[in-house]
Amino acid sequence: MELEQKGLSAYLAELIGTFLLVFFITSVVVLYVSTGQNAQFGSDFAVVGLTHFLLLFGLIISIGVASGGHFNPIVTAAFIVIRRIDPIDGLVYMLAQLSGGVLGALLCKGLLLDEGRATHYGSVEVTSLLGGNFQGAIVEALGTFCLVLVVLTAVFSKKSFKEWAPLAIGTTLGFAVMVGGPLTGAGYNPARWFGPALVSNEWGGTWPYLVGPVVGSLVAVAVFAFVLEAGGPPPTESPEPIKGGPDSADKARRFGRGKAGPAGGKDDAPGKGATA
């Protein structure tokens, strides 16, 4: 399989898309997530999750047309593993995404300097609802697994409806954030974790937001390659009609090609599209 070569427009699209993604996510966290002893129960994670869903959906169908709409180093890494993007292009994508994450967090801090101080400008951390960083890494791995599996299946599977991919991907991220938000802040994206962490100098334990997504992504790639794509024929494609059968004869008459006979009709005469 020949890999599609990316260019400057794709790199810029990943930077801009990740910048917008991180800015709006950190802003909604600052505005809708409470702080304090019972913060997880006083926060509106439904709004936060809905913002993730609508934002990612919009970015994929707009800016994503130039780059494929990764906006996440873990998604790019999965594409590299299944050989759908050149490793050099993938590395540039990741650098653009991390840079966009930092710029988005900086803008959030610049606009919400006082309001965002309590929530560390949208940075994530493993909360007291979990036993520690190991449990946090499990939550991050599960959320990333769901996200990457939906991305791979919706975009690359021969059995999926490609037109539904942006909606399916956005919806998956939204529900994963609604569940994982009160537990780990729902990173699922090293660029979303890195930008606010660097700006606020609050790293949230670090390794759960790196190891968890990497493990979840690798498991998703394995499930996609060896379980989902190893099945039967695509159910979304209708079987091709048999040449010379009743369907082909009916189509020939419908399009004014004359009656299809043993010789294949008028259009099959030598010199009219036939090649030796």
N, C-alpha and C positions, 0 to 999 in steps of 0.2 A: 504494500500500500504506500502510495506516494504522499508524503506529508505536505500539507498546505503551508506555504511560507508566509509568515506574518511580516508586517511592515510598521512604519512609524505610526500610522493612523491607528493600528490595533493596539500598540503600546500606550499611546495617549488615551485611547478609549478605556483601557484598563485602569490607568491612573485616575482619570476623571470619574469613572464609574465607582471606583473604590473610595475616592474622596467624598463623593456624594453619599455613598452608602454609610460610611463611618460618621460623617457629620450629622446626618439625620438620626442615625441610631443613637449616638451619644447624646444628642440634644433631647430626644424623647425620653431617654433614661434620666437625664438631669431633671426634666420637667414632670415625669410621672412616677418615678421610683422614690419611695420614701426612705429615710435613714433612721436608725435607732434600733431599739431592742426588738421590736416587732415589725421591722421594715418589710419583711416578705409578705406580711398579711395586710399592710397598709398601702401597698403599691398596686398600680393598675397594669398588670402584665398582659392583660387582654389588649390594651391600647398599644403596648410595646410590641407584642406579637403581630398585631394587625399592621403596624407601621412597617415591620420587617417584610411582611407579605406583600403589601402594596408597593413598597419601595423597590424591592428586588424584581417584582413583576414588571414595573415600569422601566427599570434600568435595562433589563434583558431585551425588551422589545424596542428600545430606543438606542441607547449607546451600544448595546450588545451586538447590533448588526455589524459593527466594524471589527469586533474582536472575538465574538462568540459569547461574550457576557460571563466571564469567569468571576471576576471581582473577589477571588478567594484563592490564596496560594495552595490550599489543600485540593481544591477542584482542579487547578492547573497541574498539580502533582499527579492526580489520578489520570488526567489526559496523557501525561508523559508515560505513565506506566502502561497504559493500553495503546500507546504509540499513535495517538491522535494529534499530537503537536510535537514539533521538533524540540529537543531538550534545550537548545540555546534560546529559542523563542520562549520556551517555558520559563527559563531563568529570568529573562528580561521581563516577562509578565509578572513574576513574583516580586521583582524589585519595584516595578511600577505600582503594584498593589500595596506593598508595604509603605512606599512613599505616599501614595494616596491616603492610606490610613492615618499616617502622621499628620498630613495636611488637614484632613477632616477633623481630627481631634484638636489641632491647633485653632481652627476656626471656631469650634465649639467653645473652647476655653476663652477665646477672644470675645465672643458674644455673650457668654454666660459665665463670666469670671466669678462673681460672688455666688450665684445660684448653683453653679456646678462644683463648688469646693467640697461640699458635703459628700457628694457621690463620686468624687475624684474624676470629674468630667467624663463620666460614663465608663470608667474602667471596670473590669470584671474581677470577681473573687469568689472563692468557694465559701458559701455561707454556713452558719451554725446549724442549719437544718441537716447537713450531712456530717458524717463522722470525721472527714479529713480530706486531704488532697487526693488520696487514692479513689475514694468514692466520687470526688469531683471529676477525676479523669474518666471514670466510667460514664458519667452523665455526658461529658463532652464527646466521648467516643460514640455513644449511642446516637446523639443528635447529629454528629457529622456523618455517621453511617447512613442514616435515613436521607440526609440531604444529598450526599454523593451518589447513593444508589438511585435516587430519583433522577438526578442530573444525567447519569450515564444511560439509564433506561429510556428516559424521555427523549434524549438527543440521539442516541446511537442504536437503540434496539430496532430491528426490522419489524417488530411486533407492536410498536407504539404509534400513537397519533402525534406526530411532530408538532402540529399546530397548538397542542395543549401543553407543550413543554414549559413555556414561561409561567403559566398559571399553576401547573403542578409543582414546579420548583419553588415558586413564591409561597404557595400554600404550605408546603412541607416545612420551609424555614419558619413560617409564622407559627404553626402549631408546636414545633420543637422549641421555639422561644417561650411560648406560653407555659410550657411544662418545665423547661430547664432554667428559665430566667430566675425564679426564686431560689434555685439550688446553686447555680454557678455563674449566673449572669448571662448564660447562653452565648458563649463566644462562637464556637463552631467555625472560626475563621481567624487564623493567626494575624491577619492585617487588622481585623476589628479589635483583637486583643492588644496588639503591639502599639498601635497609634495612641490610644488613651493611656496605656501603661507608661509609655515614654514621656508623654506630656505631663502626667500627674505624678510620675515616679512611684506609682503603686502597681506592682507587678502581679499581685494575686496568686503568688505561689509558683508562677511561671510554668513548671513542667506539666501540670494538668491541661494547660491550654496549647501545649505543643505535642506531647505524647498522645493524649486522648484523641485529638483530631487525626493524627497520622495513623494510629491504629484503626480507628473507625473507617478512614478512607481506604486503607488497604483491604480490610474485610469486605467493604462494599465492592471494590474492584474484583475480588475473588468471587463473591456471590454473583455479580453481573456476568463475569466471564464463564464460570463453570456451572452455574445453576440456571440463570435466566436465559442466556444465549445458547445454552445447550439443549433447549427444548425442541418442539416440533416446528412445523411451518408457520409462518406469520398468519394469525387469524384475521388481520386487518386488510389483507390483500385478497382480492377475488381471483380464482383460478383462471388462467389464460384459456381462451377457447381453442379447441382443436382445429388446426388448419384444414380447410376443405369440408368442415362439418356444417350443420345447418345454421349455426350462428354466423359463420363467416359468409355464407351465401346470402343470408338476410342483410348483413351489413353492406355487402357489395351492392345489392339492389337499392338499399336505402341511400347510399352516397352516389348513385348514378354510374356505377362502374360496369353495369351490364350483368349478365348472368354468369356466375362462376361455374366453369365446367372443368373437365379433366385437365385441360391445358392451362388452367389458372386464369382465364378471362383475358380481356384486352390489355390490362395493365401489366401482364407478365410477359408481354412480347419482348424479344431481344432488343436491347438498346433503350428500354424504358425502365431504368432502375435495376435491372438484373446485372449482376456481376459474376464473372467466372471465378 
